[in-house]
Amino acid sequence: MKIKLSSLFSIFILACFCFVTCLTFGKVKPRIIQTEPQTLEWRVAGVTRKALVYIPVSAKTKPTPIIFAYHGHGGTMQHMYNGRRFDKLWPEAIFICPQGLKTVGALTDPEGKLPGWQMAADTTNSDLKFFDAMLQTLKKDYKIDDKRIYVTGHSNGGGFTYLLWAMRGDVFAAVAPSSAVAAKLMPLLKPKPALHIMGETDPLVKPAWQRMTCNYLLKLNKCQQTGQKISEYATEYPSAIGTPFVWYLHPGGHVYPSEADAVVIDFFKKQLKP
């Protein structure tokens, strides 16, 4: 059967019209263009600092959230990026994994041979200044949504997440530390939506220590005593002041469960800084 060129052209025009109509009425969503992560560098206090960063193409034109993710002691930015892949769960957000410097560990590595993060404010505050530099650059080069900036971190990175909450808390819409404690930082924390991930058999950061932190946060955020299950291991406690707390309690040890990724991102998406 022969088909005239004019007929084929008509079919093509009709198909284009239908596709545009579907986009207009929201029946077909345009595909998010994935970009490869890139390593960016900053010079902070005379030291070169690095971070692996995923930046969506739309970041130049649309208000864009940011998720900072800090690796544990001895970890790397590449390991953190590969272990989370928040860019796939929230491709519209900037996903940035900074690299730590050799740092004395609070519980391990007393000689400071492995990379990590400061756990308290000190005279140099090099890691806090590194955070400031990264945020300044992203705000300068991209259209950042100031109401949607988030931070998460595991172990030593979780401890630094608590430090950021204490020292830079006004920046963030929500935080999500894992396998960490707030310890002496607790008096410096102001109410904020938070999600804490902990293992019931954590041999390093003792569950009793983490429970103390979580119970403090429940009171700080004026949360209800009874929570609601939102996943197999996560319970959300509503807040009277709009700062909910999610307690993610899994049966493992000093590990970050991959199943927590979706819970963290879903939680972040719901939190908007006033």
N, C-alpha and C positions, 0 to 999 in steps of 0.2 A: 504494500500500500504506500503510495507516494503522499508526502505531506508538503504543501507549498511553504516556501520561506516566509510568506506573509503570515501564515497560520502559526508557525513557530515563533515569530516575533510577537504575535498577539498573546501567545501563551506565556512568553517570557515577561511581557509587560504586566499581565494579570498576576503572575507569581510575585513580582516585585511589589505590586500594589497590596497584595494580601500580607506579605511580610511586614511592610511598613505599617499597615493597619494594625497588625498584631502587636507590634512594638508600641504603637501609640496607645492602645488600650490595655497594655500590660500583660498580654497573653503569652508573649515571648520575651524573656529577659536577655539583653545583650550579654555576651560572654565577657567575663572579666579577663583582661589580658594579663597573663602571668609574666613576671619579670624575674630574672636571675638575681640572687642576692649579690651584693657587692661589698667589698671591704673598704671602709672609710677610715681615715686617720685624722687625729687631732694632736696638737702639740700642747700639753698641759704641764705647766711648771717645769719646762725644759725636758719633758719625757714624751716620747711618741706613744699615743694610745690608739687602740684599734677597736673596731666593732664590725660585725657582719650584719648587713642591713638589707632587708627586703623593702622596696619602695614601690607601691602600685603606680601605674602610669597616671592615674587620676589625681595623684597627690599634688600636682601643679595647679589643678583647676577646681578641686572639690575639697571641702573641709574633711580632713583626714585624721583618724585616731592614731595613737602611737601606743605600742606595747613594748616596754623594756623588759628583757628577760636575762637574769644574772645566773651564771653557772655556779656550781659549788666549788669548794676548795680543791684544787688540782684539776679542775675542768677547763674546757676551752669554749670559745665562742662558737666554733664549728659544731662541737658536740651538743651544745645547747640548742643551736638552730635545728640540727637534724633530729634532736630528741623531742622537739615541740611541734615544729612546722605549723605554727599559728597562721602563717601566710595562706595555708590551704583552708583553714577553718574560718578565717576572716580576711579575705584577699583585699578588701578595701582599706585595711589598716597597715601602717608602717610597723614592721616587726624588726626590732633591733636587739642584737645579742652582743654586749660589750665583752672585751677580753680583759681579765684581771692581770695584775702584776704579781711577782713573787712576794708572798705575804706570810707572816707568821700565823699559823692556825690557832684557833682558840682551843680546839680539842685534839688536833693532830698537827704534824709538821712543825714542831717547835723551832726548827732552824730556818723556816721560811723558804724552803727550796721550791715550792709549788705556787702556782698563781691563785690568787683569791682576792678578797675584798676586806676593807676596814670594817670593824664591827662596832666602833664607837667614834664619836667626834674626837679629833685630835688636833695637834698644832698645824698639820699640813692639810688634812682633809682632801687628799689627792683624788680619791675616788668620788667624793662629792663634787669636786671641781670638774672632774671628767664628765659626770652626769650633766652638770650645768652647761658645759661646752657642747655636748651632743645635742641637748635640747635647744640651745641657742642656734646651732647650725640648721637643725631641722625646721625651726620656726622661720629662719631667714630664707631658706631655699624652697620651702614647700608651704602649702596652705594647710596649716595644722588646726584641728578642732581642739581648742583649749579646754573644752569640757569633757574630752574623751582621751585622757592620757592615763596610762595604767602601768603598773610594775608588778613583776613576779620574779621569784628566784628560789633556788633549791639549796638547802643546807646553809653553807656560808653565804651563798647568794640570797637565801631567805632571810638570814640575819641582816644583810645589807638592805634588803627590802624594808625591814623594820626600821633601819636607820634612816632610809629615805623618807619613810612615813613620818618619823620624828623630826627630821631636819628640813624636809622639803614637802611636807604634807599637803600644803595648799595647792601644789601642782596637780595632784592626782585625783581622779574620779573614784578609783578603787585600787586595792592591792591584793596580792595572792601569794604569800610566802608558803614554803613547804619545808618540813623537817627542820624547823628553826624555832627560836624563842625570842621574845622581845626583851626579856630580862630587865636590865637597868634602864632601858629606854621607855618602859611602860608609862612613867609619869609625864613623858614628853609627847605622848600620842594624843591626838584629838580625834573625836568620833569620825569614822569614815567607813564606807562599805568595805568589808574585808572577807577573804576566804582563806582558811588555813588548812593545809594538807598535812596529815601526820600518819605514821604507821604505828599500829598498836604494839609492835615488837621492835621498835627502833632501838638498836643497841648503842647508838652514838649520842643522839640528842634524845635523852630519856623521855618516854611518854609522860611521866609525871611532870617534867619541866614544861612540856608543851601544853599539857592540860591547864597548868597555872596560867599560861599566856592566854589560852582560849577562854577560860572562865573570866579573866580580867577584861577581855575584849567584849564579851557578852554584856558585862556591866557597863563598860565604857560606852558602848553603842546603844544602851538602853533597850536591849532585846528582850523578847518574850522568853519565858522559861521553857516553853514547849515549842519545838521546831517542826518543820514539815520536810519529809523525805523528798529530795529532788532527783536523786539517782541512787544506785545501790549503796554507795558509801557516803553520800553527801546529805546533810540536813541543813536546811536554811531556817534561821531564826529571825522573824520579822522585827523591825525596830520601830519604836514610838517616835523616833526623830528622823526616820528615813535613811538610816545607816545599817542595813541588814548584815548579818554575819552568817557565813556558811562554814560549817565544820565538816571537813572531808576526812573521815576516819576509816582507813583501810587496814586489812589484816597483815600487811607486809612490814618490812623493816625500814632501814634508812634509804628508801628508794622513792622515786616519783613514778606513780602508776600512769601508764599511757592513757588509761581511760579518763584520767582527770582533765585532759586537754579540753575536751568538749564542755565539761562543767565549768572550767575557768573562763573559756571564751563566752559561753552563754551568760555567765555572771557578769563579765565585763560589759557585754553589749547592753545589759539592762541598767548599768550604772552611768549616770550623767551628773557631772559636777554642777551644783547649783550656780 
